[in-house]
């Protein structure tokens, strides 16, 4: 569980954090407050994976294309999940 920025208790599930984007809010199970992530942090976290996904469009080898696509997808999911901080939000 991830710590809520409102009550500082573990109240946001890993699955909810994994699908969190700037347009979606997470509700803390401990205090029922809303948390989210900001666009700048989310966009910066998306850059490495997006670069790999775009690079996959320009390689000739099928194996390299698959490798870049899989690595890019993993980075697009993992970096925001691990490194974007939760912020206090109002509904």
C-alpha positions as CSV (number, residue, x, y, z in Angstrom):
1,X,0.0,0.0,0.0
2,X,1.1,3.5,-0.8
3,X,0.9,6.3,1.8
4,X,-1.9,8.8,1.5
5,X,-0.6,12.4,1.4
6,X,-3.5,13.5,3.6
7,X,-3.3,11.1,6.6
8,X,0.2,9.6,5.9
9,X,-1.2,6.1,6.4
10,X,-1.0,3.3,3.9
11,X,-4.3,3.6,2.1
12,X,-3.8,3.5,-1.7
13,X,-3.5,0.1,-3.3
14,X,-0.7,-0.7,-5.7
15,X,-3.2,-1.5,-8.5
16,X,-4.8,1.9,-8.1
17,X,-1.4,3.7,-8.2
18,X,-0.5,1.7,-11.3
19,X,-3.5,2.9,-13.3
20,X,-3.4,6.5,-11.8
21,X,-3.0,9.3,-14.3
22,X,-3.5,13.1,-13.9
23,X,-7.2,12.8,-14.9
24,X,-8.0,10.1,-12.3
25,X,-8.1,10.3,-8.6
26,X,-7.4,7.7,-6.0
27,X,-9.4,7.4,-2.8
28,X,-7.6,6.6,0.5
29,X,-9.1,3.6,2.3
30,X,-8.0,5.0,5.6
31,X,-9.3,8.6,5.4
32,X,-11.5,8.7,2.2
33,X,-9.5,11.7,0.9
34,X,-8.6,12.1,-2.8
35,X,-5.0,11.9,-4.1
36,X,-3.6,12.3,-7.6
37,X,-0.5,12.9,-9.6
38,X,0.5,16.1,-11.4
39,X,0.9,16.4,-15.2
40,X,4.6,17.5,-15.2
41,X,5.8,14.6,-13.1
42,X,3.6,12.1,-15.1
43,X,4.9,13.5,-18.4
44,X,8.5,13.4,-17.4
45,X,8.1,9.8,-16.2
46,X,6.6,8.8,-19.6
47,X,9.5,10.1,-21.7
48,X,11.9,7.1,-21.5
49,X,9.3,4.5,-22.4
50,X,7.8,6.7,-25.2
51,X,11.3,7.1,-26.7
52,X,11.7,3.4,-26.9
53,X,8.2,2.9,-28.4
54,X,8.9,5.5,-31.1
55,X,12.4,4.0,-31.8
56,X,10.7,0.6,-32.4
57,X,9.0,2.2,-35.4
58,X,12.3,2.7,-37.1
59,X,14.2,-0.5,-36.6
60,X,14.3,-3.2,-39.3
61,X,14.8,-6.3,-37.2
62,X,11.6,-7.9,-35.9
63,X,13.4,-9.0,-32.7
64,X,14.7,-5.5,-32.0
65,X,11.2,-4.1,-32.6
66,X,9.6,-6.5,-30.2
67,X,12.3,-5.9,-27.6
68,X,11.9,-2.1,-27.8
69,X,8.1,-2.3,-27.7
70,X,8.2,-4.6,-24.6
71,X,10.8,-2.5,-22.8
72,X,9.0,0.7,-23.7
73,X,5.7,-0.6,-22.4
74,X,7.3,-1.8,-19.1
75,X,8.9,1.6,-18.6
76,X,5.7,3.5,-19.4
77,X,4.0,1.5,-16.6
78,X,6.8,1.1,-14.1
79,X,8.4,4.6,-14.0
80,X,5.2,6.5,-13.1
81,X,4.2,3.7,-10.7
82,X,7.5,3.9,-8.8
83,X,8.6,7.6,-9.1
84,X,5.6,9.9,-9.4
85,X,4.6,11.3,-6.0
86,X,1.0,11.3,-4.8
87,X,-0.4,14.8,-4.3
88,X,-3.4,16.1,-2.2
89,X,-6.4,16.7,-4.5
90,X,-9.9,18.1,-3.9
91,X,-12.9,16.5,-5.7
